[in-house]
Amino acid sequence: MGNPKELPAEQIEGLISTLKARFEKNRVRHQGIEWAEVQFKLEKNTEKIWSLFEMERTGGEPDVVGLDNKSGEFIFFDCSAESPKGRRSLCFDREALESRKDYPPKNNVIDMAAEMGIELLTEEQYRELQQLGDFDTKSSSWVQTPIEIRRLGGALFCDRRYNHVFIYHNGAQSYYAARGFRGSLRV
């Protein structure tokens, strides 16, 4: 049996085709980066391709948003207009999930991101994303939360309203149909 984090060749080709079309359509997100360089790195990283497939499968519409000049890694963020639909109605972490006595959600953000092999966006990354367009105008997205806030039972989320990016707090155990999470991946 093959590695569960490897995709069949036709799925890889389909994903690369989707990513290339999105890359070409949204050049403002990655000025100065050439698709051939991105594709070369992707083809050498099957586990990263699997993570991108999971981002795509859950509605994230991943796209290149930058290049880390030190490491040479391309940075992908979820660029769907709203928080990815396949990653909504989740509380923040396992502790929050286990604290829910009634109506627990199906999963939590931290575990799901780890299963997908991606990182939850930081507040700073979320603000960078918002420089590339208007995201989460009807939804919201959990973001990485400082340990001091989490220890007190809270977690942070962000959205865009009134042409402004807002950061808020909520109990980590809460979950909503319009709140998901956005991830990042380095390739």
N, C-alpha and C positions, 0 to 999 in steps of 0.2 A: 504494500500500500504506500502511496506517495505521501509526501509532506503535506499536511492539511493547509499549510500557508503558501502552497504553490498552486498557481492557476493553470488550467489547460492553455495551450498555445493560442487557440481561437479567442479565449477570453482576454488574454494579454493583448493580442492584436486589437481587439475591439476597444479595450480600455485606452490603449495608446492612441488609437484613432480619435476617441472622444476627447482625451486630454489635449491632443494636438489641435483639434477644431476649437476647443475652448481657449487655448493659448493664443491662437491666431485671431480669434474674435475679440479678445480682451487685452490687446497689446499694452494698454495704459498700465496694467498691473505689473508688468515686467519689462520695462523699457531697457534696451541694451542687452537683453538675454536672447540667445538664438535657440530655437526649438531643437536643432540637431544636437546641441550640447546636452540639453535636458534628456532627450531620448537616449543618448549614449549612456548616461548615468542610470536611467531607468532600466535599460536592458541588462545592466550588470547587477541589479539589486532586486531579485525576485521577491524577497520578503517585503521590501518597500512597495513593490508593485501590488502585492497582496493587500497591504495597508491602504494604498490609494483605491484599490477596488472596493474595500470596505467603506471608505469615505464616500465613494460614488454610489455604492449600493444603498447606503442609508440616507442619500439625498444631499450630501454635502457639496457636490460640484467642486471638487478640489482644483486649484489652479496655482501656478507658480506666482509668488508675490515678491520674491527676492532671491539674492545670492549672498551667502556668507563668504566674504572675500578671504577670511582666515582659513576656514575649513574647505572651501570650494563646494560646499553643499548648496543645492537649490532648496528653497523654502516654499512649501505648499501650505495654503490655508484653505479651509472650507469657504467657498465664495458663493454659496447659494443665497438668493435674495433674503430668504427667511431662515431661521434656525432649522437645521436639517430635520425633516419630518420623521425619519427613521430613528431619531435620537431624542425624542421628546417624551414628556411624562415620566421623567426620571428624577429621583432625589439625588443629592450631591455625592454621597459616598456610602460605603458598606455600613459604617456605624449608624448613619442616618436611616438607611434602609432597615436595619435590624431594630431600630427604635420605634418603627411604625407598627402599632398594634392593629389598627384597622386600615383596610384598603391599601396595603403596601404596593408600590409600583413594581413593575416587572424587573427593574434593574436600577443601577446607579451610574452616574456620570464617570466617576473615577475608574471603576472596574471596566465599564464598557470601553473607555478610551484605551486602557491598558490592553484589553482583549484585541482591539483593533490595531495596536502598535503605534498609536498617535499620542500627542500631548494635548492637553486642554489649553486653549489660548490663555495667555496672561492678560491682565487689563491693558498693559502697554501694547501687546499684539492686537488686541481687539480695537484699540484706537487707531493703530496703523491700518488695519483692514478698512475701517470707516473712512480713511483718506482715499480709498480706491473706489468708493461708491456709497450708496445708501443701503445699508444692511439692517435687518431686524427692525423694520418700521412697523410690523404688526406682531412680531414675536420677540422673544428675549433669549439670551444664551448665558448659561453658567460659565464662569471664568475661574481660573486658579484663585484660591483664597488663602490669604496669610494664615499661618498656623494659629496665631493669637485669636483671630476671629473664629476659626473653626473650633478651637478648644472651648469657646463660649457658646457653641451650638449654631453659629451662623455660617453662611456662605454667600458669595458675591455673584451677581449676574449683571448683564449689561443689555442695553437696547438703544435704539435711535428714535427719538420723538422730537417734534418741533425743531427739526434740523439741528439737533444737539445729541451728543452721546452721553447717556446717563449710566452711572454705576449705582447699583442698589444692593441691599442685603435682604436675606430671608432666612428663615430657619432651614438648616441643611436637609431636614426631613421632608420639606414641602416639595410638591411637584405639580406642574400645570401642563395642560395640553399644548399651550403655546410657548413653553420653555424647553429648550434642548441644550445642546452644546456644540461648539465649533472646535475643530482640532487643527493642529499643525503637524507637519511631517518634514523632516530633512532628508534629502536624497543626494 
